[in-house]
């Protein structure tokens, strides 16, 4: 009697977009060829450059492409929360997140998929094997590096790169999150999601990546994103001390 081939976990990558018309079709081409069962969910905040129209055109050609079109620019954190809830409801077992601008190498998803067979969360880390960032000015690099050190000291979370946006989750751990409680964006959102799951006992693994700053399009980075993250780590620390059920 022949052994049955083990069923592969269903997979989807959630990608928030705002004015990514220059990147979206190239990204589809790479991702669709990368892994034949990988689905793609674009969460578009009504991009005025026509990003969603480009996605709809590709959806007609390939059922593995999905679109959540939102009314306006509502923020990165809510985009991911909406995308995660869509993926969970659709029954996907492995859920990934990444940027649309090729600052994250799509080919790294193959390593993420393999690692998720053993852990609950995979973090693409710029700092786990030194500093692996390309095209950033020294001021931004130092800000990011020390922001992660600050986060690690305050929260106690044993993660070298808590602010990165290239991640993979098992759906079963994401189901533990009450997404209505997530109000953060940017760096703060990345910290909060990992922290909430870590406190709940999720097994985390950091994998080294090389982060290459965007070539096409405009960066969404701002001072408010930095300030939000700086205050959030104290909020999370206090919540975990006084009211763990709230985390």
C-alpha positions as CSV (number, residue, x, y, z in Angstrom):
1,X,0.0,0.0,0.0
2,X,1.4,3.3,-1.1
3,X,1.8,6.1,1.5
4,X,-0.4,9.1,1.0
5,X,1.5,12.3,0.1
6,X,1.2,14.7,3.1
7,X,-1.1,17.6,2.4
8,X,0.8,20.9,2.1
9,X,-0.4,23.8,4.3
10,X,-2.4,26.4,2.3
11,X,-0.5,29.7,2.1
12,X,-1.2,33.4,1.5
13,X,0.9,36.5,1.6
14,X,-0.7,39.7,2.7
15,X,0.6,42.9,1.0
16,X,-0.7,46.4,1.8
17,X,-0.5,48.9,-1.0
18,X,-0.8,52.6,-1.6
19,X,0.5,53.9,-4.9
20,X,2.5,50.8,-5.9
21,X,1.6,50.8,-9.6
22,X,5.3,50.7,-10.5
23,X,5.9,47.5,-8.5
24,X,2.7,45.5,-8.4
25,X,2.9,43.6,-11.7
26,X,6.6,42.7,-11.3
27,X,5.8,41.5,-7.8
28,X,3.0,39.3,-9.0
29,X,5.3,37.7,-11.7
30,X,7.9,36.8,-9.1
31,X,5.4,35.5,-6.4
32,X,3.3,33.4,-8.8
33,X,6.3,31.6,-10.1
34,X,7.9,31.2,-6.7
35,X,5.6,28.6,-5.2
36,X,2.6,27.1,-7.1
37,X,0.2,27.0,-4.1
38,X,1.0,30.5,-2.8
39,X,-1.9,32.9,-2.8
40,X,-1.5,36.7,-2.8
41,X,-3.8,39.2,-1.0
42,X,-3.5,42.8,-1.9
43,X,-5.0,45.2,0.7
44,X,-5.2,48.5,-1.2
45,X,-6.1,51.8,0.4
46,X,-7.8,53.3,-2.7
47,X,-4.5,54.2,-4.4
48,X,-5.0,57.1,-6.8
49,X,-2.4,55.8,-9.1
50,X,-4.6,52.8,-10.2
51,X,-2.9,50.0,-8.2
52,X,-6.2,48.3,-7.5
53,X,-7.2,48.3,-11.2
54,X,-3.9,46.6,-12.0
55,X,-4.7,44.0,-9.4
56,X,-8.2,43.4,-10.7
57,X,-6.8,42.8,-14.2
58,X,-4.4,40.2,-12.9
59,X,-7.2,38.6,-10.9
60,X,-9.0,37.8,-14.1
61,X,-6.0,35.8,-15.2
62,X,-5.1,34.0,-11.9
63,X,-7.4,32.8,-9.1
64,X,-4.6,32.9,-6.6
65,X,-4.7,36.7,-6.5
66,X,-7.1,38.3,-4.1
67,X,-8.0,42.0,-3.4
68,X,-9.3,43.9,-0.4
69,X,-10.1,47.4,-1.6
70,X,-10.6,49.9,1.2
71,X,-12.2,53.3,1.1
72,X,-9.1,55.4,1.8
73,X,-5.7,55.6,3.4
74,X,-6.4,53.9,6.7
75,X,-2.9,52.9,7.9
76,X,-0.6,49.9,7.7
77,X,-1.8,48.3,11.0
78,X,-5.4,48.2,10.0
79,X,-4.5,47.0,6.5
80,X,-2.7,44.0,8.0
81,X,-5.4,43.3,10.5
82,X,-8.0,43.3,7.7
83,X,-5.8,41.1,5.6
84,X,-5.1,38.6,8.4
85,X,-8.8,38.3,9.2
86,X,-9.6,37.7,5.5
87,X,-6.9,35.0,5.3
88,X,-8.1,33.3,8.5
89,X,-11.7,33.3,7.4
90,X,-10.7,31.9,4.0
91,X,-9.0,29.0,5.8
92,X,-5.3,29.6,5.0
93,X,-2.9,27.9,7.4
94,X,0.3,29.8,6.8
95,X,-0.1,33.6,6.5
96,X,2.8,35.9,5.5
97,X,3.2,39.6,5.3
98,X,5.6,41.7,3.2
99,X,6.1,45.0,1.5
100,X,5.2,45.6,-2.1
101,X,8.4,47.6,-3.0
102,X,10.9,44.7,-3.2
103,X,12.7,45.9,-0.1
104,X,11.9,42.3,1.0
105,X,13.2,39.6,-1.3
106,X,10.2,37.4,-2.3
107,X,12.5,34.3,-2.6
108,X,13.0,34.4,1.2
109,X,9.4,33.2,1.5
110,X,10.6,29.7,0.7
111,X,12.8,29.7,3.8
112,X,9.9,31.1,5.8
113,X,7.6,28.3,4.6
114,X,10.1,25.7,5.7
115,X,10.6,27.3,9.1
116,X,6.9,27.5,9.8
117,X,6.8,23.7,9.8
118,X,8.6,23.9,13.1
119,X,7.6,27.3,14.7
120,X,4.6,29.6,15.1
121,X,6.2,32.9,13.9
122,X,9.0,33.6,11.5
123,X,10.6,37.0,11.5
124,X,12.8,38.2,8.7
125,X,15.6,39.8,10.6
126,X,17.9,42.6,9.5
127,X,20.0,42.3,12.6
128,X,20.2,38.7,13.7
129,X,23.6,38.2,11.9
130,X,25.0,41.7,12.1
131,X,23.5,44.6,10.1
132,X,22.0,43.6,6.7
133,X,20.5,46.8,5.3
134,X,21.2,48.4,1.9
135,X,20.5,52.0,0.7
136,X,19.7,53.5,4.1
137,X,21.4,56.7,5.3
138,X,23.4,56.1,8.5
139,X,21.0,58.2,10.6
140,X,18.0,55.9,9.7
141,X,20.1,52.8,10.2
142,X,21.2,53.9,13.7
143,X,17.6,54.9,14.5
144,X,16.3,51.5,13.5
145,X,19.1,49.5,15.2
146,X,18.8,51.3,18.5
147,X,15.0,51.3,18.4
148,X,15.2,47.5,18.3
149,X,17.6,47.4,21.2
150,X,15.3,49.8,23.2
151,X,12.4,47.5,22.4
152,X,14.3,44.4,23.5
153,X,15.3,46.0,26.8
154,X,11.9,47.4,27.8
155,X,9.7,44.5,26.7
156,X,12.1,41.6,27.5
157,X,11.2,40.1,24.1
158,X,14.2,38.1,22.9
159,X,14.1,39.4,19.3
160,X,16.8,41.3,17.5
161,X,14.5,42.8,14.9
162,X,11.0,43.6,16.3
163,X,10.3,46.4,13.9
164,X,10.7,44.5,10.6
165,X,7.7,44.0,8.3
166,X,8.6,40.6,6.7
167,X,7.0,37.9,8.7
168,X,5.1,34.6,8.6
169,X,2.5,33.2,11.0
170,X,0.6,30.0,11.6
171,X,-3.0,30.9,11.4
172,X,-3.7,29.0,14.6
173,X,-1.7,31.5,16.6
174,X,-3.1,34.6,14.8
175,X,-6.6,33.4,15.8
176,X,-5.6,34.2,19.4
177,X,-5.4,37.9,18.6
178,X,-8.3,40.2,19.2
179,X,-7.8,42.4,16.2
180,X,-10.2,45.1,17.5
181,X,-7.6,45.9,20.2
182,X,-4.8,46.6,17.6
183,X,-4.7,50.4,17.0
184,X,-1.0,50.8,16.1
185,X,0.7,51.4,12.8
186,X,4.1,51.2,11.2
187,X,7.0,50.1,13.5
188,X,4.6,50.0,16.5
189,X,2.3,47.6,14.8
190,X,5.1,45.2,14.0
191,X,6.3,45.3,17.6
192,X,2.8,44.9,19.0
193,X,1.8,41.8,17.0
194,X,5.0,39.9,17.8
195,X,4.8,40.9,21.5
196,X,1.2,39.9,21.9
197,X,1.9,36.5,20.4
198,X,5.1,36.0,22.4
199,X,3.3,36.7,25.7
200,X,0.8,34.0,24.7
201,X,3.6,31.5,24.3
202,X,4.2,31.5,20.5
203,X,7.4,30.0,19.3
204,X,9.4,32.5,17.3
205,X,12.4,32.1,15.0
206,X,14.4,34.9,13.4
207,X,15.8,34.2,9.9
208,X,18.4,36.6,8.4
209,X,17.4,38.7,5.5
210,X,18.9,41.5,3.5
211,X,16.7,44.5,3.5
212,X,17.1,46.7,0.4
213,X,15.3,50.1,0.5
214,X,12.8,50.8,-2.2
215,X,13.9,51.8,-5.6
216,X,10.5,52.8,-7.1
217,X,7.8,54.7,-5.3
218,X,7.9,56.8,-2.2
219,X,8.7,55.8,1.4
220,X,5.8,56.0,4.0
221,X,8.2,56.6,6.9
222,X,7.5,59.6,9.2
223,X,8.5,60.9,12.6
224,X,5.0,60.0,14.0
225,X,5.7,56.4,13.3
226,X,8.9,56.5,15.4
227,X,7.2,58.3,18.3
228,X,4.3,55.9,18.3
229,X,6.6,52.9,18.6
230,X,8.7,54.5,21.4
231,X,5.6,55.0,23.6
232,X,4.0,51.6,22.6
233,X,6.7,49.5,24.2
234,X,6.0,50.9,27.6
235,X,2.3,50.4,27.2
236,X,2.8,46.7,26.2
237,X,5.2,46.2,29.1
238,X,2.7,47.6,31.6
239,X,-0.2,45.6,30.2
240,X,1.8,42.4,30.4
241,X,2.7,43.1,34.1
242,X,-0.7,44.2,35.4
243,X,-3.2,42.7,33.0
244,X,-1.9,39.8,30.9
245,X,-5.4,38.9,29.7
246,X,-5.5,42.3,27.9
247,X,-2.4,41.4,25.8
